[in-house]
Amino acid sequence: MELRPFTAADARSLDEVCIRTGQHGGDASQLYEEPTLLCDLYLRPYLALEPSLAFVAVRHGRPLGYIVGTADTLAFAARCENEWWPALRARHPRPADGDNSPDAQLLRRLHQGVGMETLPFLSDHPAHLHIDLLPEAQGHGMGRRLMERLFAALRERGAAGVHLGVSALNERALAFYRRMGFDTLQPQPWGEWMGRRL
């Protein structure tokens, strides 16, 4: 399996990875009426605004996973507010108050903003990341290689630490992050924020 920088030709395949891992690490394609909303929130902004911090795991020419991130969460959040969310909000109106569908929950997050800029640990862990691997790419060391590649790139940009959010239902991911040196920064009802120094 090969690890390489993201190219624009990877975008559609990475959307598929995002969707197929979007339900606590499992397939979210049947959960949402519009599953590409997951990509609009958690993948595409990074490919558009931080493409040099996107790396892809490839086997026989097919992308099977990726890691994306930013060295400066506050600056990234500001750019998203100016450059990414407005067009999406215009395309996707707010859901009705009584709509509690999975799609409606994503749309509310879209309109409210992701809220990363209010996290209390950003001074020590200003960078953040998202990593997703299809099941056939897991267990071969590629997750570690993707992490280490991104860590090196974040250090080059001066980031002192990195954080991520993980669902309590994704036990495999929790164990992986702990093996990668992440500790709990802040418990949440949905899981926890985790971080490590770089």
C-alpha positions in Angstrom: 0.0 0.0 0.0 1.3 3.4 -1.0 1.0 6.7 0.9 1.1 9.9 -1.2 -0.1 13.5 -1.2 -3.7 14.2 -2.2 -4.4 15.2 -5.8 -7.6 16.6 -7.2 -8.2 13.3 -9.0 -8.7 11.6 -5.6 -11.7 13.7 -4.5 -14.5 11.4 -5.6 -12.8 8.3 -4.1 -12.2 10.1 -0.8 -15.9 11.1 -0.7 -16.7 7.4 -0.8 -14.2 6.7 2.0 -15.7 9.5 4.1 -19.2 8.1 3.7 -18.3 4.5 4.2 -16.6 5.3 7.5 -19.0 8.0 8.6 -21.1 6.1 11.1 -18.8 5.6 14.1 -16.3 4.1 11.7 -18.9 2.1 9.8 -20.9 2.7 6.6 -23.1 5.7 6.7 -24.4 5.5 3.1 -27.8 4.2 4.2 -28.1 6.5 7.2 -28.5 9.8 5.4 -30.7 10.8 2.5 -27.8 13.0 1.4 -24.7 11.3 2.7 -22.4 13.8 0.9 -23.2 16.3 3.6 -20.7 14.3 5.7 -18.1 15.1 3.1 -19.1 18.8 3.0 -18.5 19.1 6.7 -15.6 16.8 7.5 -13.6 16.3 4.3 -14.0 18.7 1.5 -13.2 21.9 3.4 -9.7 20.5 4.1 -9.2 19.4 0.6 -10.2 22.9 -0.6 -8.4 25.1 2.0 -5.5 22.9 3.3 -4.7 20.5 0.4 -1.0 20.4 1.3 -2.0 18.7 4.6 -4.0 16.0 2.9 -2.5 12.5 2.4 -3.9 9.4 0.8 -3.5 5.7 1.3 -3.6 3.9 -2.1 -3.6 0.3 -3.2 -3.3 -0.6 -6.9 -4.2 2.9 -7.8 -7.4 3.0 -5.6 -7.6 5.4 -2.6 -8.6 3.4 0.5 -8.1 6.1 3.2 -6.9 9.6 3.9 -5.8 12.0 6.6 -6.6 15.7 6.5 -6.0 18.5 8.9 -4.9 22.0 9.7 -2.1 23.4 11.8 -4.2 26.3 13.1 -7.8 25.5 14.0 -8.8 29.1 14.7 -7.5 30.4 11.3 -9.1 27.4 9.6 -12.5 28.1 11.3 -12.3 31.7 10.2 -11.5 30.7 6.6 -14.4 28.2 6.6 -16.8 31.0 7.8 -15.6 33.2 4.9 -14.9 30.8 2.1 -16.7 27.5 2.7 -19.9 27.6 4.8 -21.7 30.5 3.0 -22.2 28.7 -0.3 -23.3 25.5 1.5 -25.7 27.3 3.7 -27.2 29.0 0.7 -27.8 25.6 -0.9 -29.0 23.8 2.2 -31.7 25.7 4.2 -32.0 25.1 8.0 -34.2 22.1 8.8 -37.6 22.4 10.4 -37.5 22.6 14.2 -39.1 19.2 14.7 -36.9 17.4 12.2 -34.5 15.2 14.1 -33.4 13.1 11.2 -29.6 12.4 10.7 -29.6 14.8 7.8 -31.2 17.6 9.9 -28.5 17.1 12.6 -25.8 17.7 10.0 -27.6 20.7 8.5 -27.9 22.3 12.0 -24.2 21.8 12.5 -23.6 23.4 9.1 -25.7 26.5 10.0 -24.4 26.8 13.6 -20.8 26.3 12.6 -18.6 23.4 13.8 -17.6 25.4 16.9 -14.0 24.3 17.1 -12.9 27.9 17.8 -14.4 27.7 21.4 -12.4 24.6 22.5 -10.5 25.4 25.7 -7.3 23.4 24.8 -6.4 25.1 21.6 -3.4 27.0 23.0 -1.6 23.7 23.6 -3.2 21.7 20.8 -3.9 24.2 17.9 -3.9 21.7 15.1 -6.6 19.1 14.4 -7.1 16.2 12.0 -9.6 13.7 10.6 -8.4 10.2 9.5 -10.5 7.6 7.8 -9.6 4.1 6.4 -11.8 1.6 4.8 -11.9 -1.8 6.6 -9.7 -3.4 3.9 -6.9 -0.8 4.6 -7.0 -1.3 8.4 -4.6 -3.4 10.4 -1.6 -2.9 8.0 0.1 0.0 9.6 -1.2 2.6 7.2 -3.1 4.5 9.9 0.1 5.0 11.8 2.0 6.0 8.6 -0.7 8.6 7.7 -0.6 10.0 11.2 3.2 10.2 11.2 3.2 11.9 7.8 0.7 14.5 9.0 2.5 15.0 12.3 5.7 15.9 10.5 3.9 18.4 8.3 2.2 20.0 11.3 5.6 20.3 13.1 7.0 22.0 10.0 4.2 24.6 10.3 5.0 25.2 14.0 2.1 23.4 15.6 2.8 22.4 19.2 0.0 19.8 19.5 -2.9 18.3 17.7 -6.4 17.3 18.7 -9.3 15.3 17.3 -12.8 14.2 18.3 -13.8 10.6 18.5 -17.2 8.9 19.2 -17.5 6.7 22.2 -19.1 4.1 19.9 -15.9 3.9 17.8 -13.9 1.7 20.2 -11.4 0.6 17.6 -10.5 4.2 16.8 -10.2 5.1 20.5 -7.7 2.3 21.0 -5.8 3.3 17.9 -5.5 6.9 19.0 -4.3 5.9 22.4 -1.6 3.7 20.8 -0.6 6.8 18.8 0.0 8.8 22.0 -3.3 10.7 22.3 -4.8 11.3 25.7 -8.3 12.6 26.7 -8.4 16.4 26.7 -12.2 16.8 27.4 -14.9 14.1 27.8 -18.1 14.8 25.9 -21.6 13.1 25.9 -20.9 11.9 22.4 -17.3 10.7 23.1 -14.2 12.8 23.8 -11.7 15.3 22.5 -8.3 13.7 22.5 -4.9 15.3 21.9 -1.1 14.8 21.9 1.9 17.0 21.7 3.9 17.1 18.6 
